[in-house]
Amino acid sequence: MTWFGTVSAWAAVLVGLAFGALTAMSFDWQSPAVALINGISAILLLLAAFRTLRKMSGGLRLLCGAWGLIAGLSIERLFAFSELNVWAVIVLTLASISALGLALTVLHKESK
């Protein structure tokens, strides 16, 4: 149970980097607000992972909030797809990983 936070933080590093790369590759000047939200979400997830892995104050709380934000954004994007295609599967996978990361963070037990 004490390793849930560490696993969630390392998953946050991977998802944060992937989310940031996806944001950078799909940047569109027609809708910069979406790119800004995605970029801030990726930075928030990476910052939360850093604080959690370094065992800094508030790291797990920030990680929980970041996972919740990413999961919410991913689930919201699922409603944009009318049929199952490659992008829908990618977004569904991201939403599933985010929900799993959120669950791991919430279920983490600290040892003192």
MIDRENSE-677744 format. One line per field, with one value per atom (N, C-alpha, C): chain; residue number from 1; z, x, y. Coordinates in pm, 1 decimal. Atoms other than C-alpha are relative to their C-alpha. Layout:
kette: (A, ...)
nr: (NUM, ...)
w: (Z, ...)
u: (X, ...)
v: (Y, ...)
This chain:
kette: (A, A, A, A, A, A, A, A, A, A, A, A, A, A, A, A, A, A, A, A, A, A, A, A, A, A, A, A, A, A, A, A, A, A, A, A, A, A, A, A, A, A, A, A, A, A, A, A, A, A, A, A, A, A, A, A, A, A, A, A, A, A, A, A, A, A, A, A, A, A, A, A, A, A, A, A, A, A, A, A, A, A, A, A, A, A, A, A, A, A, A, A, A, A, A, A, A, A, A, A, A, A, A, A, A, A, A, A, A, A, A, A, A, A, A, A, A, A, A, A, A, A, A, A, A, A, A, A, A, A, A, A, A, A, A, A, A, A, A, A, A, A, A, A, A, A, A, A, A, A, A, A, A, A, A, A, A, A, A, A, A, A, A, A, A, A, A, A, A, A, A, A, A, A, A, A, A, A, A, A, A, A, A, A, A, A, A, A, A, A, A, A, A, A, A, A, A, A, A, A, A, A, A, A, A, A, A, A, A, A, A, A, A, A, A, A, A, A, A, A, A, A, A, A, A, A, A, A, A, A, A, A, A, A, A, A, A, A, A, A, A, A, A, A, A, A, A, A, A, A, A, A, A, A, A, A, A, A, A, A, A, A, A, A, A, A, A, A, A, A, A, A, A, A, A, A, A, A, A, A, A, A, A, A, A, A, A, A, A, A, A, A, A, A, A, A, A, A, A, A, A, A, A, A, A, A, A, A, A, A, A, A, A, A, A, A, A, A, A, A, A, A, A, A, A, A, A, A, A, A, A, A, A, A, A, A)
nr: (1, 1, 1, 2, 2, 2, 3, 3, 3, 4, 4, 4, 5, 5, 5, 6, 6, 6, 7, 7, 7, 8, 8, 8, 9, 9, 9, 10, 10, 10, 11, 11, 11, 12, 12, 12, 13, 13, 13, 14, 14, 14, 15, 15, 15, 16, 16, 16, 17, 17, 17, 18, 18, 18, 19, 19, 19, 20, 20, 20, 21, 21, 21, 22, 22, 22, 23, 23, 23, 24, 24, 24, 25, 25, 25, 26, 26, 26, 27, 27, 27, 28, 28, 28, 29, 29, 29, 30, 30, 30, 31, 31, 31, 32, 32, 32, 33, 33, 33, 34, 34, 34, 35, 35, 35, 36, 36, 36, 37, 37, 37, 38, 38, 38, 39, 39, 39, 40, 40, 40, 41, 41, 41, 42, 42, 42, 43, 43, 43, 44, 44, 44, 45, 45, 45, 46, 46, 46, 47, 47, 47, 48, 48, 48, 49, 49, 49, 50, 50, 50, 51, 51, 51, 52, 52, 52, 53, 53, 53, 54, 54, 54, 55, 55, 55, 56, 56, 56, 57, 57, 57, 58, 58, 58, 59, 59, 59, 60, 60, 60, 61, 61, 61, 62, 62, 62, 63, 63, 63, 64, 64, 64, 65, 65, 65, 66, 66, 66, 67, 67, 67, 68, 68, 68, 69, 69, 69, 70, 70, 70, 71, 71, 71, 72, 72, 72, 73, 73, 73, 74, 74, 74, 75, 75, 75, 76, 76, 76, 77, 77, 77, 78, 78, 78, 79, 79, 79, 80, 80, 80, 81, 81, 81, 82, 82, 82, 83, 83, 83, 84, 84, 84, 85, 85, 85, 86, 86, 86, 87, 87, 87, 88, 88, 88, 89, 89, 89, 90, 90, 90, 91, 91, 91, 92, 92, 92, 93, 93, 93, 94, 94, 94, 95, 95, 95, 96, 96, 96, 97, 97, 97, 98, 98, 98, 99, 99, 99, 100, 100, 100, 101, 101, 101, 102, 102, 102, 103, 103, 103, 104, 104, 104, 105, 105, 105, 106, 106, 106, 107, 107, 107, 108, 108, 108, 109, 109, 109, 110, 110, 110, 111, 111, 111, 112, 112, 112)
w: (0.0, 0.0, 0.0, -4.2, 55.0, -134.4, 130.7, -303.4, -101.8, 94.4, -464.0, -46.8, 35.8, -454.8, -95.4, 86.9, -615.6, -140.3, 131.0, -895.1, -71.7, 58.4, -951.5, -47.6, 39.1, -963.2, -126.2, 121.2, -1219.8, -120.3, 109.1, -1427.9, -40.3, 29.3, -1399.8, -84.8, 82.4, -1542.2, -145.0, 136.1, -1842.3, -69.4, 60.2, -1902.1, -21.2, 15.6, -1845.8, -120.8, 117.9, -2104.1, -128.5, 118.7, -2349.3, -29.2, 16.7, -2290.8, -51.2, 47.0, -2337.5, -144.8, 138.4, -2657.4, -94.4, 81.9, -2791.8, -17.7, 8.2, -2712.9, -95.0, 87.2, -2885.9, -146.5, 138.4, -3195.0, -62.2, 55.2, -3231.7, 27.0, -28.0, -3154.5, -121.7, 107.0, -3358.0, 39.8, -30.4, -3373.6, -4.0, 5.2, -3439.7, 136.3, -134.4, -3087.1, 102.3, -94.5, -2861.4, 144.1, -136.8, -2548.7, 34.4, -23.1, -2586.0, 23.3, -17.2, -2626.1, 133.4, -128.1, -2323.5, 116.3, -105.5, -2107.5, 3.4, 5.5, -2226.3, 52.0, -46.7, -2164.9, 150.2, -144.9, -1816.7, 73.0, -61.9, -1737.5, 2.7, 4.9, -1849.4, 99.7, -95.0, -1647.2, 143.6, -133.8, -1342.6, 38.0, -26.8, -1371.0, 24.5, -19.9, -1405.3, 131.2, -127.2, -1112.3, 118.3, -107.3, -897.2, 14.5, -6.2, -988.7, 64.9, -58.9, -900.3, 150.9, -143.5, -563.8, 75.6, -66.0, -486.3, 10.9, -2.3, -579.3, 95.1, -93.9, -374.3, 142.3, -129.7, -83.8, 61.4, -44.8, -62.6, 50.0, -59.3, 122.6, -108.4, 92.1, -64.2, -132.3, 126.7, -337.8, -38.3, 29.9, -310.2, -26.1, 23.6, -287.7, -138.7, 132.9, -598.0, -108.0, 95.6, -775.7, -16.7, 5.9, -689.9, -82.5, 76.8, -826.8, -146.9, 139.4, -1141.3, -73.3, 62.2, -1210.6, -24.5, 17.1, -1157.2, -117.1, 111.6, -1401.0, -133.4, 124.5, -1667.8, -31.2, 23.1, -1621.2, -48.0, 42.0, -1649.6, -141.9, 136.4, -1962.9, -101.0, 91.9, -2119.9, -19.0, 10.4, -2041.1, -77.4, 74.0, -2173.1, -149.5, 142.0, -2501.6, -63.0, 55.1, -2537.8, -64.2, 54.0, -2606.1, -137.0, 131.1, -2916.0, -112.8, 102.4, -3097.1, -21.4, 30.9, -3274.6, -36.4, 32.4, -3379.5, 57.6, -57.0, -3255.8, -106.7, 90.1, -3431.0, 84.4, -71.1, -3339.1, 108.9, -99.4, -3161.1, 117.7, -109.2, -2961.5, 92.8, -81.6, -2844.0, 82.4, -72.6, -2748.3, 116.5, -106.2, -2550.7, 107.4, -97.5, -2385.8, 85.6, -75.1, -2286.8, 98.3, -88.4, -2144.4, 116.8, -106.9, -1948.5, 99.4, -88.2, -1811.1, 87.0, -76.9, -1706.8, 104.2, -93.9, -1545.2, 117.1, -108.0, -1349.5, 90.3, -79.3, -1237.7, 85.8, -77.2, -1132.0, 113.9, -105.3, -937.9, 110.9, -100.5, -764.2, 82.2, -73.2, -673.9, 97.8, -87.7, -529.6, 119.6, -109.1, -324.4, 98.6, -86.1, -190.1, 66.2, -56.4, -96.1, 151.8, -145.8, 272.2, 34.4, -39.2, 419.1, 123.4, -117.7, 661.5, 75.1, -82.0, 948.7, 104.9)
u: (80.4, 0.0, 84.7, -82.1, 288.1, 65.2, -61.8, 405.8, -97.9, 99.7, 82.1, 34.1, -33.9, 194.5, 117.9, -117.4, 528.9, -35.8, 43.3, 370.9, -83.5, 83.0, 116.9, 85.1, -87.1, 392.7, 79.5, -73.8, 598.0, -92.8, 98.0, 285.7, -33.0, 26.4, 224.2, 111.7, -111.3, 570.2, -20.5, 19.2, 498.7, -118.9, 119.5, 149.0, 19.5, -25.7, 260.2, 87.4, -85.2, 537.0, -76.2, 78.7, 303.0, -105.2, 103.0, 30.6, 62.8, -70.0, 280.4, 45.1, -42.2, 418.6, -119.4, 121.4, 69.0, -51.7, 42.2, -16.0, 89.4, -93.3, 297.0, -17.1, 13.9, 239.7, -132.8, 131.3, -126.7, -40.0, 31.0, -99.2, -64.6, 73.3, -343.6, -23.0, 17.1, -344.1, -146.2, 142.5, -718.4, -66.6, 55.2, -785.8, 113.3, -112.3, -495.8, -43.5, 46.1, -712.2, 7.2, -6.7, -731.4, 144.6, -141.6, -354.7, 51.9, -41.7, -307.3, -47.8, 53.6, -532.7, 75.7, -74.4, -356.0, 142.1, -136.2, -13.3, 6.9, 3.8, -103.3, -27.5, 30.2, -247.3, 123.2, -121.8, 72.8, 103.6, -95.6, 288.6, -42.8, 51.7, 65.2, 25.6, -22.8, 93.0, 148.4, -144.0, 472.5, 47.7, -35.7, 503.9, -46.9, 52.5, 284.6, 83.2, -84.5, 493.2, 134.4, -127.5, 812.9, -13.0, 18.1, 676.8, -28.1, 29.7, 548.7, 124.7, -120.5, 870.7, 105.3, -94.6, 1074.8, -54.4, 68.0, 830.1, -12.3, 19.8, 764.3, -143.0, 130.4, 470.8, -105.2, 111.3, 141.7, 13.4, -22.1, 277.2, -113.4, 108.5, 11.0, -131.8, 124.1, -270.2, 1.2, -12.2, -142.5, -10.1, 7.2, -100.0, -143.6, 140.1, -455.8, -82.2, 71.5, -587.9, 37.6, -45.2, -376.5, -57.1, 59.3, -493.5, -149.2, 142.7, -852.1, -27.0, 15.3, -809.8, 23.2, -30.3, -649.6, -109.8, 107.5, -915.2, -126.7, 118.8, -1192.7, 11.0, -19.9, -1045.8, -6.7, 0.8, -997.0, -140.8, 136.4, -1347.2, -88.0, 76.9, -1489.0, 27.2, -34.6, -1304.4, -59.9, 60.6, -1456.5, -135.4, 131.8, -1794.4, 7.6, -15.5, -1652.8, 4.4, -11.4, -1613.2, -134.3, 126.4, -1917.2, 21.0, -30.4, -1743.5, 136.2, -125.2, -1456.7, 109.2, -114.8, -1132.1, 127.1, -128.1, -764.0, 7.3, -7.0, -793.0, -92.7, 91.8, -1091.9, 62.3, -66.7, -892.1, 112.4, -107.7, -597.5, -57.3, 61.4, -823.1, -60.1, 55.0, -998.2, 110.7, -114.0, -660.4, 52.6, -45.8, -551.1, -96.2, 98.9, -875.3, 9.4, -11.2, -831.9, 125.0, -124.3, -470.7, -15.3, 20.5, -572.7, -87.8, 86.4, -850.9, 74.7, -80.7, -611.3, 100.7, -93.4, -352.5, -68.9, 77.3, -619.0, -34.2, 33.3, -726.8, 122.7, -121.9, -368.3, 39.5, -36.1, -308.5, -93.5, 97.1, -626.7, 19.7, -14.8, -558.6, 137.2, -135.0, -197.1, -5.4, -10.2, -120.5, 141.7, -132.2, 164.0, 47.3, -57.7, 396.3, 84.7, -76.6, 543.3, 78.1)
v: (-120.3, 0.0, 126.7, -120.6, 239.4, 29.4, -21.0, 199.2, 56.3, -51.0, 321.2, 141.3, -137.4, 684.1, 7.1, 1.3, 604.7, -47.3, 50.1, 402.4, 105.7, -104.5, 677.4, 117.6, -111.3, 940.4, -33.4, 37.8, 747.1, -8.2, -0.7, 693.8, 143.2, -140.9, 1068.2, 60.6, -48.1, 1134.7, -43.9, 51.6, 912.3, 66.2, -59.6, 1047.5, 150.0, -143.0, 1406.7, 29.7, -18.1, 1373.7, -30.8, 34.8, 1201.8, 106.8, -102.8, 1460.0, 129.3, -119.2, 1743.3, -13.1, 22.2, 1590.4, 2.5, -1.3, 1534.0, 142.4, -139.9, 1895.3, 78.3, -71.8, 2022.4, -40.2, 46.1, 1808.4, 41.8, -32.4, 1898.2, 145.0, -140.5, 2270.8, 64.6, -66.3, 2474.9, 145.2, -141.3, 2853.2, 41.9, -32.7, 2843.1, -16.3, 21.2, 2716.7, -8.2, 3.9, 2817.5, -26.4, 24.7, 2788.9, -148.4, 144.5, 2410.9, -41.7, 32.2, 2389.3, 52.6, -56.0, 2613.9, -86.7, 86.8, 2396.5, -132.4, 125.7, 2081.2, 17.0, -25.4, 2232.8, 20.4, -22.2, 2351.5, -131.0, 129.6, 2008.4, -89.8, 81.6, 1835.3, 51.0, -58.3, 2075.7, -29.2, 28.8, 2028.3, -145.5, 141.7, 1650.4, -27.9, 19.6, 1664.4, 61.4, -63.1, 1905.4, -84.3, 85.1, 1682.0, -126.7, 119.8, 1378.2, 32.1, -41.1, 1564.6, 17.2, -23.8, 1675.2, -129.9, 127.0, 1326.0, -86.4, 83.3, 1148.3, 55.1, -61.3, 1396.2, 3.7, 3.9, 1345.1, 139.9, -137.6, 1717.5, 17.3, -26.3, 1865.8, 25.3, -19.9, 1846.2, -72.0, 68.8, 1621.0, -93.2, 94.0, 1353.8, 71.7, -75.7, 1608.8, 63.3, -59.2, 1786.8, -107.5, 110.5, 1453.7, -48.4, 41.5, 1356.9, 99.4, -101.7, 1685.4, -0.7, 3.5, 1661.8, -120.7, 118.9, 1306.6, 21.3, -26.6, 1416.1, 93.2, -93.4, 1705.7, -70.1, 71.3, 1486.2, -101.7, 97.1, 1217.0, 70.5, -74.6, 1473.2, 52.6, -48.8, 1628.7, -114.1, 114.3, 1285.9, -55.1, 52.2, 1167.6, 98.0, -100.1, 1495.2, -11.7, 12.6, 1440.6, -125.0, 121.5, 1093.9, 28.5, -30.8, 1252.7, 66.0, -62.8, 1424.2, -103.0, 103.3, 1091.6, -67.7, 66.6, 953.9, -146.5, 138.9, 633.6, -36.0, 48.0, 422.5, 3.5, -4.7, 513.3, 2.9, 5.5, 533.0, 106.2, -107.3, 868.8, -27.0, 33.7, 748.7, -103.7, 101.7, 447.6, 63.0, -67.9, 671.5, 80.5, -80.5, 905.5, -90.1, 94.3, 609.9, -60.7, 52.4, 465.8, 103.6, -106.9, 800.9, 20.5, -14.4, 829.1, -115.5, 116.5, 476.9, 8.0, -14.0, 538.3, 110.3, -110.3, 866.9, -42.4, 48.1, 702.0, -97.4, 92.3, 428.0, 76.2, -82.1, 688.1, 72.1, -65.8, 875.0, -98.6, 101.6, 554.6, -38.8, 34.7, 464.5, 110.0, -111.0, 809.9, 7.9, -7.6, 805.3, -115.2, 117.2, 455.2, -10.9, 3.2, 533.9, 18.4, -10.9, 479.3, 43.0, -47.5, 677.7, -74.7, 65.8, 504.2, 101.4, -95.7, 700.7, -72.5)
